[in-house]
Amino acid sequence: MRLIVARCEVSYVGRTTTVLPEAVRLLMLKADGTFMVWADGGSPNVRPLNWMTPPTVLEEERAGDDSDGGLERLIVRKQRADERLEISISEVLADIDHEVDDVATLEKEGLERELQELLADAPHWCGEGFRLVRREWPTDIGPVDLMCRDTEDEWVAVEIKRIATMESVQQLTRYLERIRLDPALASCRGVLVAKWIKPQARVLAASRGIDCVEVDVEVLRGNREPELTLFAA
């Protein structure tokens, strides 16, 4: 992993054009080609200011003709798309490489992990007629918990949380954006499943066409019968 701390201006050119004004930022380049721009600060959500997912190509421009000259410009671009990040560097404060060990996918802990296992065995609790295709469906930004098909044989991405917040909706939205890049999955819809879903998360989910489902853990465990939803005559 390469870490560069530099005073720089960052421009994105692609589906739109954006500019981050000059400031001291952390530039992170991972071995798989992921590139991220970080700031030190303020936001409650730990997310980069800008990023580019792999595969990417990195181009460096240095002062003069000497390869040891000062780094002046970085261009990070997609291999097969007209997208790029252009970083104009006025001062490099640090530029170091680190060997980072590969790690297994972070496992869900406690109730959230149990919910995923229980719902994988009984996906109909996520939606009527749902059938499981795969747990931990991979995307290039992380796995979505369950990938299912519904009664119309349409794809459904299910994200499972203990408590679903607005960030949970944002996370599922990002997964759907990546999943829908595959033409075969372009109509994939999302379902957010949790023991409890915060009201603000419900509002945001509804605005993005994401369904919300609350589940009773004790019912899933078989410790309690589900509440009746039909009334006797």
N, C-alpha and C positions, 0 to 999 in steps of 0.2 A: 504494500500500500504506500502511495506517495502522498505526502502532506506538504502543502505550500501555504505559508502565511505571507500575504502580499497586500500592498496597497494597489487596488485595481478597480477598473470599471468593467462591468459584465453586460454584454448584449446578447440577447437571444433573437435569432432570425429563423422563422419557420412558418407555422400556422398563423402567427402574429409576430410583432416585433416589440420587445421590451428592453429596458435599460435599467440596470442597477448603478446608481452614481458611484463615483470613486470613494472607496473606503477600505479600511483594513479588513480582509476576509480570509477565511480558511478555505482552500481549494483541496478537495480530496479526490484522488484517483485510485480506484480499487483495481485489483488484478484482473477482474472479469470485464473491465471497461466502463464500469459505472463511474460517473463524474458528478460531484456535488459541490455546491457553493454554500458555505455556512457563515452566519453572523453570530456574534456572541451577545445573545440577548434577549430578554423581554417577553418573547412569545411563550404562552403556556403550552403550545404544541411544538414538540421537538421535530422540526422539519427543516430541510435545507431551503434556502432562498430560491435556488434554481438547481436543476439536475438534468442529467441525460442518462438514460438506461442503455445497457449494452445491446448489441455490439456498437462500439464507437471507434473513431480514428482520432488520435491526438497529433496535432502539428505544433511545433515550437518555433518561434522566431527569436533570435538572439542578437545582441548588439554586434555590429561588424560582421566579418566573415568567419570569426573564430567560434568554434563550437563551444568554447569555454566562456564566451562573452555573456554578459548579463541577460537574463531572461526578460524579454520585452512584451511578448504576446503569445497567447495560447489560443488555438482553435480546436474545439472538440465538435466533431460532426458525426452524424449517423452514416453508416456505410451505404444504406439503400434508401435514404430519404433526404429531402432538401431541408434539413434542420441542422443548426449549428449554434454553439456558444462561442462568442469571441471575447476573450479576456485581455484587456489592455493593461499592462503592468507598469507602474511607475516606480515601485520599490519592492524588492523581495526581502522579507524579514527572516524567513526560514524556508528551506527546501530539503526535505529529508525523506528517505525511504525506510519502511519498516517491513520486516517479515511478520506476517500475521498468520496464525494457525487456522486451518479450515476447521469449522465447527459444524456439528449436525444441526438440523433445523430445530429451532427452539420449540420445546414441547410446551403445550398448554398445561397449566397447573390447576389442581383442585377442581372446583365445580365446573369451570369452563371446559376443561378437558373431558370431564365425565359427561357433560351435556352433549358434546360432540359425539362421543361413543354411543350414548343412548339414542340420539336422533339419527345416527347412521343406521342403527338397527331398526328404527321406526320412523322413517322420513315423512310418513303421512301426517305427523304432528306439525311439520313445517308448512304443509299445504295439502289440500285434499288430492289424493291420488298420486302424490309425489313418489318416485322411485329413485333410489340412489344409483348414480353412475360411478362416482369415485369420491373418496375422502381426500382432503388436502390437494385439491385440483391446482396444479402449478400455474402461476403467471410469472412474468419477469420482475414483479415487485413483491412477490410473496404468494403463498397458497391461500385460496379461498377454502373455507372449512368443508363444505359439501357441494358437489355438483350433482344436480338431479334433473329429471325430466318430469313434466306434469302430464295430466290426462290428455292434453293435445300434442304430446310428444315434443313440447318446446323445452329449451334449456332453462334451468333456474339455478342461479348461484346463491347459496345460503351461507350467511355469515352468522356465527353463534357467539354470543356474549353472555356473561353473568348479568351485568347491568349494561344496557345499550345507551350510549350517549350520542351527542352530535358528531363526535369524532368517529364513532362506530359507523355512522352513516357515510361520513367522508371516506373512511377506509373501504367500505363496500363499493362506493361510487368509483374509487380509483381502480379496484379490481374489475368492475364491469367495463370501464374504459379500455383496459388491457384485453379482457376476454373478447370484447366485441370487435377488436381488430381482425380477428379470424372471421372471414366471411361466413363460414359454417355456423358461427356462434353469434352473428350480428344481432339477432333478436333476443339474446339472453336477457332475462330479467332478474331482479334481485329480491331476496327476502332476508330480513333481519330478524333473528330469533334470539330471545333472551328470557331470563327469569323475570326481569323487570325492564321496561323501556321508558326512558324519561320522556315527558311530554314534548319538550323541545325537539328531541330526536324524532318523534313521530311526525311532527309538523315538517321537519326538513325531509324526512324520508318520503312523505306523501308528495312533496313538491318535486321529487325526483323519480316518482313512479316506483318506489321501493315499498313492498309490503312489510308490515310489522306483525310479528306473532309472539305472544307471551306464552311460556310453557310452565307447567307445574312439575317441579323436579320429583316430588313424591309420587305423582301419577306415573311419570316416566320410569321410576324405579319399581313400580308395581306395588308400592306401599299404600296407595289410596286409589279408590275408584274415581274416574273422571266425573265431573258434575254433569247432570243430565241437562240437555239443551232442548228437549221436546216436552211439551206439556200434555198431560193426559186430558182426554175429553171430559 
